[in-house]
């Protein structure tokens, strides 16, 4: 029952936008058509004809303004609701005073009443500063638009200032002026007018902004403490990335890390904290997103937390599997793993060796050599990661991480694996896996096998190796559709290397643990999917080119 009410509430803004647009169009049509004669004669007994004309003239911009406000009602903007109700009250009054148009008044005020009763559905709030800034920005924008229009008209006519001013105001009111153009200047003026009005509407109805400054050192310390206390999930440590933003529960017992992409507040993995603190935290996050006009999503959510998202009215879709190697069960013995065994043997005979270190125990020169290999391994590609990797080897928490270094026969570092801890369980999670492109084939397999052996000797039991997108559809499809999707993924492998990553992970016979993409709304999956790919660096994000500063 609660979900159905919640679903209805989510649809109210869309219905309100359609109703407001309909009211605006009806009032525009009423303004542009003649009054009913007998009503006009009756109205003249109460007001002069000049007043009737004035209210006719005022109804036109008021109806047009309502059309501009309607899209922001669909976006749940609270200030748009207030503006729409005010416009409808005024329009209903104008309808009576310009022609005793009772039908339009009943429709307009009826919709206004419905909007007032549905006000709780408009959850997007606004920064008071945006309204204060609009007090000076709106007039400035209007003056700029007016000046451009006058310059365009003067350029096309070279008339006097008075004539240009008269023509400008007439064109803006869609009335014929003293100048007769035989080209597209009037159309250009109308387009400029519409563009200026759209920009003004954007300035007025901007929602609350999200924090752009990085978390404070105190906030980072709280997040770090929570990860140490409750970070058993293999993705928990990655929330300590330097580029992350946090939302803490009211009692500071749990938190989420997030990024804003494509209008989606995208959570990185599961929230961190005790289980009983998570429902309240997620409800708080939902309200935070709603107040800023953002959709809510989560990348890499675990199967255990999907019910909590569903209680909030969100949806979850399978996005792939995490490959977890059980170190105690791993062995190079047997025919199925012979190719990996051959790679390890070949690299060992070539003089390659592997060593495990705590990153904090390495000297500066060794760390710089490791970072050089990490950079070479990128091969010019941008650094990727959001929910499943750190942004660099070194950082505020590098003293808690491990590295496996592969050295060649001359002692030079040629491969690097970087691991982060999972607290409360004997496990680590892979952050970086890079090798010098000049090394022989099989180097990555050599690194992983040696890492498994060294981590096992250290007393660890599990290694979260890699995430393989849509792995289930390739390793164990259950339905005909899943088998078909698996074949389509194989066809796209040259572009995204999804199948290649799955097959690499499968070499080490891991346990597959599903991860999910959480999204909001029936049609919210494409939006959340693009947000996830932008966040992880899997899809180039369009950016405005900025001119380089002149020094």
PyMOL commands that set and color helices and strands:
alter all, ss='L'
color gray80, all
select helices_A, chain A and resi 2-32+37-43+49-74+78-99+102-117+119-121+128-157+161-172+185-205+217-230+236-240+275-291+303-311+335-349+359-361+364-378+398-400+443-457+472-475+480-491+493-496+498-506+525-536
alter helices_A, ss='H'
color red, helices_A
select strands_A, chain A and resi 245-248+254-261+264-268+272-273+295-302+315-326+353-358+402-407+413-422+427-435+462-469+511-519
alter strands_A, ss='S'
color yellow, strands_A
deselect
rebuild
show_as cartoon
